[in-house]
Structures are given as C-alpha cells and as structure tokens.
C-alpha cells in the first residue's frame, strides 16, 4: 500500500495579510500619525461597505420571507402564516450564534464595551460574518430589533481586527474599536456627528481630544461611503415644527418624565424576558425560533410591531396615526422586542427605543393638542422630542440622543424642548436605575464599568466580604472600671454597645474613656453615660462597596463602622475596621490581577491555541447539582477546571465538588473546544442525559 505524503494546507488571505502588513511596517517605518490616519480611513471605509452589505442582506432576507414565503403561503393558508415567519428567521440566527459566535447574541453594544474594558479591545474576526448573517435573518424576518446594534458590533470588530493586523498597542486597539462603532452609526443612520458622540459617550465613556480626531475621520469616511450608495437624504422626512408657546415647555418636561418611566419599564421587561428564556430548559439554539413564534402570534393582532418600524415613526412625525393606536404600539413594541432579543436573537435596541419614543410622544402630543389646541404644536413635534427623550432615558446618553434626532430628521428648530425633555428623562432615569440598558447587561455578568473601563479596585469589593462578624460587645450598664478591664483584655480601641434585646445601642471608644478619666468621672459611671448612641453613628451596610464605606470613615477619622441591616438599622451584622479596609484592598488587587491575567491570556490565545474562559452557572444549567466526576466524560479531552469562586471564596474543584447556581468557574481549554465546554456546563436541554 502506498501512502501519500500529506500536503500543508494553503495559507488563507486572513493569515497572509497580517504578515504582509507587518513587513510593510518594518520596511517603511511610518510615523504614528500616518498609521492612525491609514487605519481610521480603512476602518471607516470597511464599515461603510459593511453597512451597505448588511442592509442589502436584510433586504434579501425580507424578500425571501415576505415577498417569497409569506406571499406564496397566504394564497392557500391565509394570513395566519405570519406566525411562523419570524420563527424561520430564528431558526437561521440561533444555530449561527450558538455554534460559531455567542458574542453575536442580543444587541451587541455591551459585548463591544466588555471587549474594550477587559480584553484590550480584541474581538474575534468571525463576529463580523456571524453578526451580519444572524441579525439580517432576524430583522429581515420581522424581528423587532434595530440594525444599529449589529453594525456597531460589526464596525467594532473591523476596527479590532485592523488594530491587531497592524500590531498596535492595547490603547490604540481600544480606540479603533470605538472608531468602528462611530462608523457603524454614521453609515446606517447617515449621522456622522451622532456616530462620533455615541462612540465617545457610550462606548468609551469619556470625551478626550486624544481619541476624537480619528473617531471623526472614521465616521466621516463611513458616511461618505454610505451616502455614495444609499443617498444623502436624512433617515426621516420631517415637516417643519416650531414651539407655539413658552407654556409648551411644561408639556415637554412632562413628556420627558413619562419617557423615563416607559424606558425603565422597557429595560426591565427586556431583561425579564431574557431571564425567563435563560432559565428555560430548552436547546439554546432553538430559543430564538420560539421567540419568533411568540412575535408572530403578536403580529396577528399588531403587525406594525414587526421589524425596525422606521416607516411608522415617519407616519407619527407627519401626524398620520391616531393616539389610541400609537399608545398600543408603545407596549406592543416593548413586548415584541422582549420576544425577539430576550429569546437570544440578534439585533439592536436603538430603533425600538426610537420607535417607542415616537409613539409615546405622538400619543401624548395628540392628547395635549386636543386639550390645548391654541398653545401646542402638532403632535408630530412631540413624537420627535419623544424619540430623543426615551432613547436618552434607556441609554443615559443625552448628547447622543439629541444629535442623532437632529441628524436623522434634519430639523434643528425644536432645540429648547428637545434639550429640556432629554435632560429630564435622563436625570429621572438615573434616579430610577443607576445602570443603562447596555451596562446593566454587564453588571449581570459581574462586570462594573465607569468611563468605559473596569471601575476602581475598591468598588469591586462589598462590605459583607470583609466585615468582622465575631464582634466583641458590651452592655450600656457596664461601669467605667469594668469597661477598662474589657478593653485591656481584648486590646480593642472601640467596642459595640448592645442593649438587653441584642440591638445596637451605640459605640464606646478609647477616646470616650480618656475624656471620662480627664473629667474625673467616678469609676461607677456607666457606658451609657459616655458612649455615642446609635442615632448619632455613621453606619455601613453589607451590600455597599468598600469605597462607599471608606468615604464615610475618612473625612471624620473614624476607625470603625457598625454594619447593620437596611431593613432594621438596629440589627447588628458585623463591624468594619481599618484593618478590614486593608484586607479589602488586597482582595481587590488580587481580583484585578486575575482580570488582567485573563485579558492577557485572551490576547495570546491565537499563539498557542489555548485560552482561559470564565463561565457563571445559572439556575437550571446542566452542571448545577452535578459533581465534577459526573461531568468528566462530557468535558473536552484537553480541559482543566482551575477554580470555582462561590460567595466570595475561591477553591480548587475536586471530583466530588458539587456545582451550585452562581458558581464562577475558571477553566483552561483549547480555543477550538471553548464552545463545547460552555455547552457541557450550561446546556440545559440535555440535563436528563446526566446521571
């Protein structure tokens, strides 16, 4: 028998291109300014063409599902066939997402923010293709989602890959990711200024002149490309609106408050649906199809909730809709978006937010105009303001909201009511919920960001993790002589005072004792006479962060804070001392080092084909209630479960370790097996297979 010698696989363009770029850089040694200019133009042009291709894909899927399948089926089966159309899109998007790129799930922007904060801006190249195909199938089949979230993620991935090809620093790659996001918004909405502001305000979380220049270049380049092929007209043709009376500002302020409340309900409902679908024991790849079925059933009664709804927004702006219909569409769109994105499909929340804002503003303005026709503008003006106000409340990005409505409509005459309503809605939204629709998703993953970066180390440790629960206490009836004996024995400079019912009475310190001695008080003086009572104490709570507690202690030079329950401030849970603050700082540093090491390993993953991955178990996951030994035969052959973090404690798993909900598992695995490991631990559809 003759065995042929195997031939080496041919190098693809993806592998050759970085090598050619590196050789060119080494040979020509261009300046940093030249590199920034080249990469910015490349990313802007690439994202512009990517946006054109993405919009074309959506159109092709729409033709397939509606001009093809729906038009053919309605002839013999009736209009009820609309139920299965979004489900067909889910059957395409689901397997693509869960097989090839789980980052493509949902609305995309949080994944970009996470990549910037924790992975040095590095995004896998396949995200571009999978996000485009999955989102186009979702939106083209009527999924209630926008196209801006996908193109932001696509543009960001193009920026990340470009930065890696040019072997740029981590800071530059982060910047190029933001450039891609700006280019995506500029290309899709024909709004280069809004794209730039969005990248700075939402993606990076800060405005700096260092990053501003090339973000602008990217956005302008993408806008030029898109205008060449998609036209220069604004996204909406808007009639001329003006403010009729200064008294209208009160109505616009009320609209801003109403938009904040509806935005809170929208964000809450979206993540409620996501939680319900996550808890459901069903194949993850098929969940988008189930969400599509629910959406199709809703579309039987309210077909206007399908798709991004841009044409209905324009109808609201022109005053072509009745207020009861617009009010119903607010909540119909909210439900439709929950079915679509909550089930794990792919698309953005930008367009649904604008849609609900337009409908809510239109309904509000219509009622206001009926009641006060002489001092109010046509309700289209309120629809325009509502778009910005509700989007600003959901994203807590008021500048982006104002600018994008200006650029999408081309009308700058409602500047005063627009700014007033947007600022009020943002302010109220921040009071209702600290996090916006993007950062809330990261918080649920245990990632806290501020200014686009992981927050200060002391904000990552809670009081409950480091407080002392074995607290020495004294009674308020103890005498001064007895107190001196207790302090001498325990070596404490301060003691908690509890009453006969075991509730917090106050604190007595060495300073109190010294003052009593200096005043020649008799030794039979009781603790109650010299201690600080509870109603004059500063307290700490177990769920707040160490930096919050430290901000109370430092200005007053306090050495300790009682930790009490929020429900009952007299119920003592523990004591936080300065030594505990030091321990918290060391714990926070170790966590930061782990995050940095994890990010570094991800950056090097392509060199040796291995990576560290983190998986957080949820109730109902496959691994919950199972031991490592039960799971062993299902895990990839080359895989190490390194550690488990549970309730603030980290331990090494053994064969008899039983996994629990909330466990944070760190594993070392080959990159090609990462999805398999994720499925082994989290796939809820095959729980019955485990013994």
C-alpha angles and dihedrals in degrees: 000000000000119000117204118225110249115244123227113253114257114255113250125225088253090062097040098047097066090049092051091048092050091050091050092050092049092048099045102029095206119197122258090252091056092048092049091049093048095046092046093053092044093051093044093049093042092050091045092055089041090055091050091050091046093052089047089052091052090051092050093050090047090053090048096050103033108021090038118026099022095043091048096045098045090064093067107013104038133234093302086084086084086082093073099040097082089041090059089055089050091052088058098042098042100061091041092054100042096040102043113014123008089182087075091069116109128355100332103220096094089053090054091049090049092050091052094047102040110016103042090253093299114151125176114254094230089065088077094060099036095046091049095048097041095046093044090052090048097047094036091055092052100270112165098242140104131247096226096077093054094045090048089055092043092049091046091051090051089051092048094049091047091052092049091049090054089046091233126172122272092255091052092048090051088051092050090050088057089047090056091050091052091047091051094055091043092052100044099043099027086239113127095167093050090046091055093047092046091054093049098039102039110017101038095021093215141072113231132161089222091069101027099080101057092038087059092047090052094048094047093047092050091047092051091052094047094046090052091059105021101037134250100263120117117258090254134035101223127188120233112279129187134172108261099197137005087238087070089075088074090056092048090050089053089049089053090054091048091049090053091054093048091046090053090051091047095052092043094050093046093057091040089060090045091054093048092051091045091053093049114102099228134113106285094219090059098047094086088058091054089049087051091054091052090048091049091052089052090048090060087071101026111024091168091076092069120104127357093314097220093145092055091050088057090050089054091049091052093046097246097133133075119240096240090055092048092049091051091048091057092064094032090057091046090054093044092052090049091053092047105043098023090061091056101263121143127254144093134280094212097088096041089053091051091045094052091045092052093048094044092047091046093051092045093047093047092055091044091051091049091052098039108021095160098057103033133080122231111289092253087077090058090047089055093049091044091057092059096039097052094043090049091050093050096046099026087225105124097168092054090047094053095045097045093052089050093051095042092050103029089220119122099169098096093059097129099049090038093054093042096050093043095050092046093048091049093047093050091044091055090051092050095046130005094212129062128224091275103042092043089067089054093047088055087057092051095257117129117192134189123179089357094302138091105278127249115298094247090058091062096064124070127214092245091061096061108020120115115245096181094077124173109226138183135203122251087234093061114117125237091250092052091046091055089053092051093049091047091051098044097035089222120148091203135026133197114241116217126187126227091277092056093250126134112275100167146281131283120199140186088258090060091050093048091051091050091051092046089052090051093238113177117262090242090066109125128234089244089066096055106025127095109251122233095251089064097046130103109231138201129214127216097236098051124092126259093245089058092052091044091054087061096046102043102059091051098038092239118171098199144017127203111236111220140172117269090222093053115020090192093059106096116216101169148308130271114207135178091257088057089054089058090049090049091052092053090048091050092049091052090052092048090050090051091051092048091048090049091050091048091052090051090052090054097041095105093055098066103009095245135106146174114245131189122214125185113204119226128198109283096024117143095250096048111111092010128109126232087251091056090052099041098092091051097049123095112274093244104046136119124197099213106180146345123216113204127170092342093311124110122207139163113253120237133191094275095044109125115212119229134194110277094030111146105213122196115197138176114220143147111275092238090058098047094098090047091053091048090053093047092055102034109025103116097184095076102044090120090063092064119088 
